Amino acid sequence: MPAGVMIPARNMPSMISGNGNVNVFGSSSGLTLGQPNNMMEVQLHPLEMTQNTSESEIARMRDEEFDSTTKSGSENHEGASGDDQDPRPKKKRYHRHTQHQIQEMEAFFKECPHPDDKQRKELGRELGLEPLQVKFWFQNKRTQMKTQHERLENTQLRTENEKLRADNMRYREALSTASCPTCGGPTAVGQMSFDEHHLRLENARLREEIDRISAIAAKYVGKPVVNYPLLSSPTPSRPLDFGGQPGTGEMYGAEELLRSISAHTEADKPMIIELAVAAMEELVRMAQMGEPLWITSLDGTTSVLNEEEYIGTFPRGIGPKPTGFKCEASRETAVVIMDHINLVEILMDVHQWSTVFSGIVSKASTLDVLSTGVAGNYNGALQVMTAEFQVPSPLVPTRESYYVRYCKQHAEGTWAVVDVSLDNIRPSPTVRCRRRPSGCLIQEMPNGYSKITWVEHVELDDRGVHNLYKQLVSSGHAFGARRWVATLDRQCERLASVMATNIPTGDVGVLTNQDGRKSILKLAERMVISFCDGVSASTTHTWTTLSGTGADDVRVMTRKSVNDPGRPPGIVLSAATSFWLPVSPKRVFDFLRDENSRIEWDILSNGGVVQEMAHIANGRDTGNCVSLLRVNSANSSQSNMLILQESCTDPTASFVIYAPVDIVAMNVVLNGGDPDYVALLPSGFAILPDGTTASAGGIADAGSGGSLLTVAFQILVDSVPTAKLSLGSVATVNNLIACTVERIKASLSCENA
């Protein structure tokens, strides 16, 4: 019988006599004295050991007991008579595992702690052991490792508990001996210093940490435990007020926000957390490392990712790049005028984030909040999100992404926010864009400024991009880190202008009424969001191409507006077209925003003189401003018309957006009234560099490169939402946009000549 095999109870001789005395194993029983040791080997379990008994000590005790019992057994066999001799063959002596056998099994255990039958047989054959011996060794080893793991966790928890107990004792002593600094008497119950209050909050946080670690240890015992900050749910910080209403990214409420995405399950959450933690580590290293991971371009203005070095540095991640996908990676650094805490709140609040980046984010939604952070801030916050990223033109398909966003505080005044796609957890054949770890590192600077290092790293299928925009998209300037940072910098300046109180009063037309400024800026913000949402190739839009020639084709779509106080009711016809101009983006921007040159392209002004009535500067660049214009019609029988216009520019994109407004409603807004009830149908222009080397510097490089100009109009064709759209209305809007394009080309061609 092989060593270590249990003997069934029916085959065991009686070891207890009738008087209750235990019989000694004798030779007549047919059992050698080595068999009880074999039985011990089968039933050995670490839970029966003392805490300090190691595997080597157990083996030593077995050998000593085996030697003594084997010696006695041999003497009994030699002195026994022939009738008492055991007819069965003698049992094989037990040998302790050799050092080589232990080393080989230890090495195999590190690779595979749960070998199957085939692996056990193969390992036993190599080491000269029975498969059952191998099986029991692995069982004992697993149990020993589990015990050591639990002992270590218990020690850590015991240490934390001792610290908490010491803190509690210190608090009690401080409260019992506290005295009023004014009268010297005992302090009333409920009063405490700021330091004591801070310590209590820290104490509560430590308790939450211990509870979390205990829960994880209980749930994932025997599995790798990742130290991720999945913490309790305190009250989130109060968000900044950027104006607008929740859901302003959706123009007309009848449409869905995003296409349906299969939700993750509870079983996916540990994988999501591990992925987020790994992505955070990768983002921080990507933001801080230089060459050879990032190679500086020849002109010294941009950094290019070395893909081979990236794969070698970060072998894990979300898997290999799909076939046919291209890699876009960029990094940009800037200093912005905003506190680091406010920046974190903007990035972690989906409404504020989509509002600030309305020119890039067309749709966004938070699907699940796995953690809201601790201690009243976003440290450890974890959100599952979906978003759609856009270029302001119907010729560039949007990029949809399903990802997790993770926020972490790395040091005092240093935060990081990272996104990483979850498509590898829920694969979909329709995925055209994957976000590798992307996001920003935020560092606190003096006087309310922050240093931003932004990393954007995606893999995508860009075959749907129109040839007109191929160069811009391939250069990385359409969706890259530079565009994100430039947009954030401009929006931080805009928010600072909203908060400004030292407004110069000497300039003519400058609006100094603080309430009026806030209301006008809030109305202009809603106008810009509405324009950006209505001009892209979002999946919620259905564009119809009218007959034309090449890239100048006009695309139209209709929408119905019902019960929305911010938009006139009825059928709205949107029309847009994009084309190239051999003029620098800055010259196009200056021409379109100037009220003096408006008569050259604005057909709806009917040749009237345009005059600026009010002006609000909202950035360092003079082109960043909100204006209220009056069109003095040449026909005296027509009432004068007001136009609200916002022009904004940064190194990657420029916009001139305007909308006719009612005079009575604007008077209310100028006096600080609610702007949400002013009906707007914005039209305007989006100006981008064409992506050539000459225009790589962006909008600010006057006289270099060409421009990609998108012209978009929204026209109310019928005030009855249930009315049918007539072909005459479509033809009118088509002629309007075609004439506007021709006038712009003619005027800029004359200037260029």
C-alpha positions in Angstrom: 0.0 0.0 0.0 1.5 3.4 -1.0 2.6 5.7 1.8 -0.1 8.2 2.8 -3.2 6.1 1.9 -6.0 6.0 4.5 -7.0 2.5 5.7 -10.8 2.1 5.7 -12.3 1.7 9.2 -13.6 -1.8 8.5 -10.1 -3.1 7.8 -8.6 -1.5 10.9 -8.0 -3.8 14.0 -9.6 -2.9 17.2 -7.3 -0.6 19.1 -9.5 -0.3 22.2 -10.1 -3.3 24.4 -13.2 -4.1 26.3 -11.9 -2.5 29.5 -11.2 0.7 27.7 -7.5 0.3 27.5 -5.7 1.2 24.3 -3.9 -1.7 22.6 -0.4 -1.1 21.3 0.2 -1.8 17.6 1.6 -5.3 17.6 3.0 -7.6 15.0 0.0 -9.8 15.0 -2.2 -7.0 13.7 -0.3 -7.1 10.4 0.4 -3.4 10.6 3.9 -2.0 10.8 4.7 0.8 13.1 5.2 3.0 10.1 1.6 3.0 9.2 0.3 5.3 11.9 2.9 7.8 10.7 1.4 7.5 7.2 -2.0 8.2 8.6 -0.7 11.3 10.2 0.7 12.4 6.9 -2.7 12.1 5.3 -4.5 14.0 8.0 -1.9 16.7 8.5 -3.4 20.1 8.2 -1.9 23.5 9.2 -4.9 24.4 11.3 -3.7 21.7 13.8 -0.2 23.1 14.0 0.9 25.7 16.4 1.4 29.2 14.8 5.1 29.0 15.0 5.5 25.5 13.5 7.2 25.7 10.1 7.2 23.1 7.4 10.8 22.1 8.1 10.1 21.5 11.8 7.1 19.3 10.9 9.4 17.2 8.5 12.0 16.9 11.2 9.5 15.6 13.8 8.1 13.1 11.3 11.6 11.8 10.6 12.5 11.4 14.3 9.2 9.6 15.0 9.6 7.5 11.9 13.1 6.4 12.9 12.1 5.3 16.4 9.0 3.5 15.3 10.7 1.7 12.4 13.5 0.5 14.7 10.9 -1.0 17.1 9.0 -2.5 14.3 12.1 -4.2 12.9 12.9 -5.8 16.3 9.4 -7.1 16.6 9.6 -8.7 13.1 12.9 -10.4 13.9 11.7 -11.9 17.2 8.3 -13.2 16.0 7.5 -16.8 15.2 6.7 -18.1 11.8 2.9 -18.2 12.6 3.0 -14.6 13.6 4.7 -13.4 10.4 2.7 -11.0 8.3 1.9 -12.8 5.0 1.7 -9.4 3.2 4.9 -7.7 1.8 6.7 -5.2 4.0 5.7 -1.6 3.5 8.0 0.8 1.7 10.0 2.9 4.1 9.0 6.6 4.2 11.7 9.0 3.2 11.5 12.8 3.8 11.5 15.0 0.7 15.0 15.8 -0.5 16.1 19.4 -0.8 15.9 19.0 -4.6 12.3 17.8 -4.5 11.3 20.7 -2.2 13.0 23.2 -4.4 11.4 21.9 -7.6 7.9 21.8 -6.0 8.4 25.3 -4.5 9.3 26.6 -8.0 6.3 24.8 -9.5 4.0 26.2 -6.8 5.0 29.8 -7.7 3.8 29.2 -11.2 0.8 27.0 -10.5 -0.4 26.5 -7.0 -3.3 24.3 -8.2 -1.8 21.6 -10.4 -4.2 19.1 -12.1 -3.9 15.3 -12.2 -1.7 15.3 -15.3 0.7 17.9 -13.8 0.9 16.0 -10.5 1.8 12.8 -12.3 4.4 14.4 -14.4 6.0 16.2 -11.5 5.9 13.0 -9.4 7.6 11.1 -12.2 10.4 13.7 -12.5 10.9 13.8 -8.7 10.4 10.1 -7.9 7.3 10.7 -5.8 3.8 9.3 -5.9 1.1 11.6 -7.3 -0.7 11.5 -3.9 2.5 12.7 -2.2 2.7 15.6 -4.6 -1.0 16.3 -4.1 -0.8 16.4 -0.3 2.4 18.5 -0.4 0.6 21.1 -2.5 -2.5 21.0 -0.2 -0.3 21.6 2.8 1.6 24.4 1.0 -1.5 26.2 0.0 -2.9 26.0 3.5 0.4 27.2 5.0 0.5 30.2 2.6 -3.1 31.1 3.5 -2.3 30.9 7.2 0.7 33.2 6.7 -1.3 35.6 4.7 -4.0 35.8 7.3 -1.5 36.1 10.1 0.2 39.1 8.3 -3.2 40.8 7.7 -4.1 40.2 11.4 -0.9 41.8 12.4 -1.5 44.8 10.2 -5.0 45.3 11.4 -3.9 44.8 15.0 -1.3 47.6 14.6 -3.9 49.9 13.0 -6.3 49.2 15.8 -3.7 50.0 18.4 -3.0 53.3 16.7 -6.7 54.1 16.7 -7.0 53.1 20.3 -4.1 55.4 21.2 -5.8 58.2 19.3 -9.0 57.7 21.1 -7.3 57.7 24.4 -5.5 60.9 23.5 -8.8 62.5 22.4 -10.5 61.5 25.7 -7.7 62.9 27.8 -7.7 66.1 25.8 -11.4 66.5 26.2 -11.3 65.7 29.9 -8.6 68.2 30.6 -9.7 70.9 28.2 -10.4 74.3 29.5 -12.1 77.4 28.1 -9.4 79.9 27.0 -11.6 82.8 28.0 -12.8 81.9 31.5 -10.5 79.1 32.4 -13.4 76.8 33.2 -14.2 73.4 31.8 -15.0 73.3 28.1 -18.7 72.6 27.3 -19.5 69.4 25.5 -19.5 69.7 21.8 -16.8 72.4 21.6 -13.4 71.4 20.1 -10.5 73.0 18.4 -9.9 73.0 14.6 -7.0 70.6 15.1 -9.1 68.2 17.1 -11.8 68.3 14.5 -9.3 67.5 11.8 -7.9 64.6 13.8 -11.4 63.2 14.2 -12.0 63.3 10.5 -8.6 61.5 9.9 -9.6 58.9 12.6 -12.9 58.2 10.7 -11.0 57.9 7.4 -8.6 55.3 9.0 -11.6 53.3 10.2 -13.0 53.3 6.7 -9.7 52.1 5.4 -9.5 49.2 7.9 -13.1 48.2 7.1 -12.4 48.3 3.4 -9.2 46.2 3.7 -11.0 43.7 5.9 -13.9 43.4 3.4 -11.5 42.9 0.5 -9.5 40.2 2.4 -12.7 38.3 3.3 -13.9 38.5 -0.3 -10.8 37.8 -2.2 -8.9 35.5 0.1 -6.5 33.3 -1.9 -6.5 35.8 -4.8 -4.2 38.7 -5.5 -5.4 41.7 -3.6 -4.8 45.0 -5.3 -4.5 48.2 -3.2 -7.1 50.3 -5.0 -8.9 53.2 -3.4 -12.4 52.0 -3.5 -13.5 54.0 -0.5 -16.7 55.0 1.1 -19.1 57.6 -0.2 -18.9 60.9 1.5 -20.8 64.0 0.5 -19.2 65.2 -2.8 -17.8 68.7 -3.1 -20.1 71.5 -4.3 -19.5 71.9 -8.0 -18.8 75.2 -9.7 -21.6 77.0 -11.4 -21.0 77.2 -15.2 -24.5 78.1 -16.1 -26.8 76.2 -18.4 -29.0 73.3 -17.5 -28.1 69.6 -17.0 -28.3 67.9 -20.4 -27.5 71.0 -22.4 -25.5 68.8 -24.7 -28.8 67.5 -26.0 -30.4 70.0 -28.3 -33.8 68.6 -28.6 -35.1 66.3 -25.9 -36.7 63.6 -28.2 -33.2 62.2 -29.1 -31.3 59.6 -27.1 -28.1 60.8 -25.4 -26.0 57.9 -26.6 -26.3 54.6 -28.2 -27.0 51.8 -25.7 -24.0 50.2 -24.1 -24.1 46.8 -22.3 -23.6 47.6 -18.7 -20.9 46.0 -16.6 -21.7 43.4 -14.0 -20.7 43.1 -10.3 -18.1 40.5 -11.4 -16.5 43.1 -13.7 -15.8 45.6 -10.9 -12.6 44.1 -9.6 -11.2 44.0 -13.1 -12.3 47.6 -13.7 -10.6 48.7 -10.5 -7.3 46.9 -11.3 -7.4 48.4 -14.8 -7.9 51.9 -13.4 -5.0 51.5 -10.9 -2.7 50.3 -13.6 -3.8 53.1 -15.9 -3.1 55.7 -13.2 0.5 54.5 -12.8 1.0 54.5 -16.6 -0.4 58.0 -17.0 1.9 59.5 -14.3 4.9 57.9 -15.9 3.8 59.0 -19.4 3.5 62.6 -18.1 6.9 62.6 -16.4 9.2 60.6 -18.7 11.2 62.0 -21.5 13.4 60.3 -24.1 13.4 57.6 -25.4 9.7 57.2 -24.7 8.9 60.7 -26.1 11.0 62.0 -29.0 11.0 65.7 -29.7 10.1 66.8 -33.2 12.6 68.5 -35.5 11.0 71.9 -34.9 11.1 71.3 -31.2 7.4 72.2 -30.7 5.9 68.7 -30.2 6.7 65.4 -28.7 6.1 62.1 -30.6 5.6 58.8 -28.8 8.1 56.0 -29.6 5.6 53.1 -30.0 8.3 50.4 -29.6 9.6 51.9 -26.4 6.0 52.3 -25.2 5.3 48.6 -25.7 8.5 47.6 -23.9 7.8 50.0 -21.0 4.1 49.2 -20.5 3.6 45.6 -21.6 0.3 45.2 -19.8 -2.6 47.6 -20.6 -5.7 46.9 -22.6 -4.1 44.5 -25.1 -2.5 44.8 -28.5 -3.6 47.4 -31.1 -6.5 46.0 -33.2 -5.8 45.3 -36.9 -6.3 48.4 -39.1 -6.2 50.9 -36.2 -3.9 53.8 -36.0 -2.2 55.2 -32.9 -2.5 58.9 -31.9 -0.4 60.0 -29.0 0.5 63.5 -27.8 1.5 65.4 -24.7 1.1 69.1 -23.8 2.0 71.2 -20.8 0.6 74.6 -19.8 -0.1 76.8 -16.8 -3.8 77.8 -16.4 -5.5 80.4 -14.2 -7.5 78.1 -12.0 -7.0 76.4 -8.6 -6.1 72.7 -8.8 -9.1 71.7 -6.6 -11.6 73.4 -9.0 -9.9 71.7 -12.0 -10.4 68.3 -10.3 -14.1 69.1 -9.7 -14.6 70.1 -13.3 -13.0 66.9 -14.6 -14.9 64.7 -12.3 -18.4 66.3 -12.8 -19.7 65.1 -16.2 -21.9 68.2 -16.7 -19.1 70.7 -15.9 -16.6 68.7 -18.0 -18.8 68.6 -21.1 -19.7 72.3 -20.7 -16.0 73.4 -20.5 -15.0 71.2 -23.4 -18.2 71.7 -25.5 -16.1 72.2 -28.6 -14.6 68.7 -28.2 -17.3 66.7 -26.2 -20.6 66.4 -28.0 -22.2 63.9 -25.7 -21.2 62.5 -22.2 -22.8 60.5 -19.5 -21.9 58.8 -16.2 -23.1 55.2 -16.3 -22.0 54.1 -12.8 -20.1 55.6 -9.8 -18.0 52.9 -8.2 -16.5 55.4 -5.6 -17.1 59.1 -4.9 -13.8 59.5 -3.0 -13.1 60.2 0.6 -12.9 63.1 3.1 -15.2 65.3 1.0 -13.0 65.4 -2.1 -12.5 63.3 -5.2 -9.4 61.4 -4.0 -10.2 57.8 -5.0 -13.3 58.7 -7.1 -14.0 56.1 -9.8 -16.7 56.5 -12.5 -17.7 54.4 -15.5 -18.5 56.8 -18.3 -19.3 57.1 -22.0 -18.5 60.1 -24.2 -18.5 61.2 -27.8 -15.7 63.4 -29.1 -16.1 65.7 -32.1 -14.5 68.1 -34.5 -16.9 71.0 -35.4 -17.6 69.8 -38.9 -20.1 67.2 -40.3 -17.2 65.8 -42.4 -15.3 64.2 -39.4 -17.0 61.2 -37.7 -17.2 61.5 -33.9 -15.3 59.1 -31.7 -17.3 57.2 -29.1 -15.6 55.8 -26.1 -16.7 53.6 -23.1 -14.2 54.0 -20.3 -13.5 54.3 -16.6 -12.3 57.6 -15.1 -10.2 57.5 -11.9 -9.0 60.4 -9.8 -6.2 60.2 -7.3 -4.2 62.6 -5.1 -0.5 61.7 -5.3 0.9 64.4 -3.0 -0.1 67.6 -1.4 -1.2 69.8 -4.3 -0.7 67.1 -6.9 -3.6 65.3 -8.5 -4.1 63.1 -11.5 -7.2 62.1 -13.5 -7.0 59.2 -16.0 -9.3 57.6 -18.5 -8.9 54.1 -19.9 -11.3 52.1 -22.2 -13.3 49.2 -20.9 -13.8 47.6 -24.4 -11.6 44.7 -23.5 -14.0 43.8 -20.7 -17.1 44.1 -22.9 -15.7 43.6 -26.5 -17.8 45.0 -29.3 -17.2 44.6 -33.0 -18.4 48.1 -33.7 -15.7 49.8 -31.6 -13.7 52.3 -33.7 -11.8 54.1 -31.0 -10.0 52.9 -27.8 -8.6 55.2 -25.2 -5.3 54.0 -23.7 -4.5 55.7 -20.4 -5.2 59.3 -21.1 -5.7 62.3 -18.9 -3.9 65.0 -17.0 -1.5 65.6 -14.1 -2.4 68.7 -12.1 0.1 70.5 -9.9 -0.7 73.4 -7.6 1.1 76.7 -8.3 1.1 80.0 -6.4 -1.6 82.6 -6.8 -4.4 80.3 -7.8 -2.6 78.9 -10.9 -2.1 75.3 -11.8 0.3 73.4 -14.1 -1.3 70.9 -16.4 0.4 68.1 -18.2 -2.1 66.4 -20.6 -1.5 63.0 -22.2 -3.9 61.9 -25.0 -3.3 58.3 -26.3 -5.9 56.6 -28.5 -6.1 53.9 -31.1 -8.7 54.3 -33.8 -10.1 53.5 -37.3 -10.0 56.8 -39.1 -11.2 55.6 -42.5 -14.4 57.6 -42.3 -12.7 61.0 -42.2 -13.2 63.2 -45.2 -10.2 63.9 -47.4 -10.5 67.6 -46.6 -9.7 66.9 -42.9 -7.4 63.9 -43.3 -4.2 66.0 -42.8 -5.6 67.7 -39.7 -6.7 64.5 -38.0 -3.5 62.7 -38.9 -1.4 65.5 -37.4 -3.1 64.9 -34.0 -4.2 68.5 -33.7 -7.9 67.6 -34.2 -8.3 65.5 -31.0 -4.8 65.7 -29.5 -3.5 66.9 -26.1 -2.8 70.4 -27.5 -6.4 71.0 -28.3 -7.6 69.8 -24.9 -5.0 72.1 -23.1 -5.7 75.1 -25.3 -9.5 74.8 -24.8 -9.0 74.4 -21.0 -6.7 77.5 -20.9 -9.3 79.6 -22.8 -12.2 78.4 -20.6 -10.2 79.2 -17.4 -9.7 82.7 -18.7 -13.4 83.0 -19.5 -14.4 81.9 -16.0 -11.9 84.3 -14.5 -13.6 87.1 -16.4 -17.0 86.1 -15.0 -15.6 86.4 -11.5 -13.7 89.7 -12.2 -14.8 92.7 -10.2 -12.2 95.3 -11.3 -13.8 96.2 -14.6 -12.3 99.3 -16.3 -15.0 102.0 -16.9 -13.3 104.2 -19.3 -13.9 102.2 -22.5 -17.0 102.9 -24.5 -19.4 100.0 -24.7 -17.8 98.0 -21.9 -20.5 96.4 -19.7 -19.7 97.1 -16.1 -22.9 95.9 -14.4 -21.8 92.7 -12.6 -25.2 91.0 -12.7 -25.7 91.9 -16.3 -22.2 90.6 -17.2 -22.9 87.2 -15.6 -26.3 86.9 -17.3 -24.9 87.8 -20.7 -22.0 85.4 -20.4 -24.3 82.6 -19.3 -26.6 83.2 -22.3 -23.5 83.3 -24.6 -22.3 80.0 -23.2 -25.6 78.3 -23.9 -25.4 79.7 -27.5 -21.9 78.2 -28.0 -22.9 74.8 -26.7 -26.0 74.7 -28.9 -23.9 75.6 -32.0 -21.2 73.0 -31.3 -23.7 70.3 -30.6 -25.6 71.0 -33.9 -22.6 71.2 -36.3 -20.8 67.9 -35.8 -21.3 64.4 -37.2 -22.8 63.1 -34.0 -24.5 59.7 -34.0 -27.7 61.5 -32.9 -27.7 63.6 -36.1 -29.0 62.5 -39.5 -27.5 64.7 -42.1 -28.7 64.7 -45.7 -26.3 65.8 -48.5 -27.8 68.2 -51.1 -26.4 67.9 -54.6 -23.3 70.0 -55.1 -19.7 69.7 -56.1 -17.1 68.0 -54.0 -16.4 69.2 -50.5 -18.7 72.2 -50.9 -21.8 69.9 -50.6 -24.3 71.4 -48.2 -25.7 69.0 -45.5 -29.0 69.6 -43.9 -31.2 68.1 -41.2 -34.4 69.0 -39.5 -35.4 69.0 -35.8 -38.5 69.8 -33.8 -38.5 72.1 -30.9 -41.3 71.7 -28.4 -41.8 73.2 -24.9 -38.3 74.5 -24.7 -38.2 78.1 -23.3 -34.6 78.5 -24.6 -35.6 77.8 -28.3 -38.4 79.0 -30.5 -41.0 76.3 -31.0 -41.4 74.8 -34.5 -39.4 73.1 -37.2 -35.7 74.1 -37.3 -33.7 73.5 -40.4 -29.9 73.2 -39.9 -27.5 73.5 -42.8 -23.7 73.2 -42.8 -20.8 73.0 -45.2 -17.0 72.9 -44.8 -14.4 74.1 -47.3 -10.7 75.1 -47.5 -9.4 78.6 -47.8 -5.9 79.6 -48.8 -5.8 82.1 -46.0 -4.4 81.8 -42.5 -6.9 80.9 -39.7 -6.2 84.2 -37.9 -7.1 86.3 -40.9 -10.3 84.4 -41.4 -11.2 84.8 -37.7 -10.5 88.6 -37.6 -12.5 89.1 -40.8 -15.6 87.3 -39.6 -15.7 88.7 -36.0 -15.2 92.3 -37.1 -18.6 94.1 -37.1 -17.3 96.6 -39.7 -16.8 93.8 -42.3 -20.0 92.0 -41.4 -21.9 93.7 -44.2 -19.6 92.0 -46.7 -20.9 88.5 -45.9 -24.1 88.7 -43.7 -27.0 88.5 -46.1 -29.7 88.7 -43.4 -28.5 92.1 -42.3 -29.9 93.5 -45.6 -27.0 95.8 -46.1 -27.6 97.6 -42.7 -24.8 99.1 -40.7 -23.7 97.0 -37.7 -22.9 98.8 -34.5 -21.5 97.3 -31.3 -23.6 98.3 -28.3 -22.0 96.3 -25.5 -18.7 94.4 -25.1 -17.4 91.9 -22.5 -13.7 90.8 -22.8 -13.2 87.3 -21.6 -9.6 86.4 -22.3 -6.1 87.7 -23.0 -6.6 87.7 -26.7 -8.7 90.7 -27.9 -10.6 88.3 -30.1 -12.1 86.5 -27.0 -15.2 88.6 -26.3 -18.9 88.6 -26.1 -20.6 91.5 -28.0 -24.2 92.8 -28.4 -24.6 94.2 -31.9 -27.3 96.4 -33.4 -28.1 96.1 -37.1 -29.5 99.5 -38.3 -31.5 98.4 -41.4 -31.3 100.6 -44.5 -35.1 100.2 -44.7 -36.5 102.5 -42.0 -39.8 100.7 -42.0 -38.1 97.6 -40.5 -37.5 97.5 -36.8 -33.8 97.4 -35.7 -32.4 93.9 -34.8 -30.1 92.9 -32.0 -27.4 90.1 -32.4 -25.6 88.4 -29.6 -22.2 87.3 -30.8 -19.3 85.4 -29.1 -15.9 85.1 -30.7 -13.3 82.9 -29.2 -9.9 81.7 -30.3 -7.0 79.6 -29.1 -4.0 78.0 -30.8 -6.0 75.1 -32.2 -9.5 76.4 -33.1 -11.6 79.6 -33.4 -15.3 80.2 -33.4 -17.5 83.1 -34.3 -21.1 82.3 -33.2 -24.1 84.6 -33.2 -27.9 84.6 -32.8 -30.7 87.1 -33.3 -32.2 88.1 -30.0 -35.3 90.0 -28.9 -34.7 93.5 -27.7 -37.1 93.3 -24.7 -35.6 90.0 -23.6 -32.1 91.4 -23.8 -33.0 94.4 -21.7 -34.0 92.0 -19.0 -30.7 90.1 -19.3 -28.6 93.3 -19.3 -30.2 94.1 -15.9 -29.2 90.7 -14.5 -32.4 88.8 -15.3 -32.6 85.1 -16.0 -31.2 84.3 -19.5 -32.6 80.8 -19.7 -35.9 82.1 -21.2 -34.3 83.9 -24.1 -35.0 81.9 -27.3 -31.8 81.3 -29.4 -31.1 79.7 -32.8 -27.3 80.1 -33.1 -25.5 80.2 -36.4 -21.8 80.8 -37.1 -18.4 79.7 -38.1 -15.8 77.2 -36.9 -12.2 77.8 -38.1 -9.5 75.2 -37.9 -5.9 75.1 -39.3 -5.6 72.7 -42.3 -3.0 70.6 -40.6 -0.1 71.4 -43.0 3.4 71.9 -41.7 3.1 75.6 -42.3 0.0 75.9 -40.1 1.2 73.5 -37.4 1.6 76.5 -35.0 -2.2 76.9 -35.0 -4.5 79.9 -35.2 -2.0 82.4 -33.8 0.4 82.0 -36.7 -0.8 84.8 -39.0 0.2 84.5 -42.6 1.0 80.8 -42.5 -0.9 77.8 -43.9 -4.6 77.5 -44.9 -7.9 77.3 -43.1 -10.7 74.8 -42.8 -13.9 76.8 -42.4 -17.3 75.3 -41.5 -20.4 77.5 -42.0 -23.6 76.5 -40.2 -27.0 78.1 -40.0 -30.2 77.3 -38.0 -33.4 78.7 -39.5 -36.9 78.4 -38.1 -38.9 77.4 -41.2 -42.2 76.9 -39.5 -43.5 77.8 -36.0 -45.8 74.7 -36.0 -43.8 71.7 -34.8 -46.2 69.3 -36.6 -45.9 71.0 -40.0 -44.3 69.4 -43.0 -41.0 70.7 -44.3 -41.3 72.1 -47.8 -38.7 71.8 -50.6 -38.9 75.5 -50.9 -37.5 76.0 -47.4 -34.6 73.7 -48.1 -33.8 75.5 -51.3 -33.9 78.9 -49.5 -31.5 77.7 -46.8 -29.3 76.1 -49.5 -29.1 79.4 -51.4 -28.4 81.3 -48.2 -25.4 79.2 -47.2 -24.1 79.1 -50.8 -24.2 82.9 -51.2 -22.6 83.4 -47.8 -19.7 81.1 -48.8 -19.2 82.9 -52.1 -19.1 86.3 -50.4 -16.6 85.1 -47.8 -14.4 83.6 -50.5 -14.6 86.7 -52.6 -13.8 89.1 -49.7 -10.8 87.1 -48.5 -9.5 86.5 -52.0 -9.4 90.3 -52.5 -7.6 90.8 -49.2 -5.2 88.0 -50.0 -4.5 89.5 -53.4 
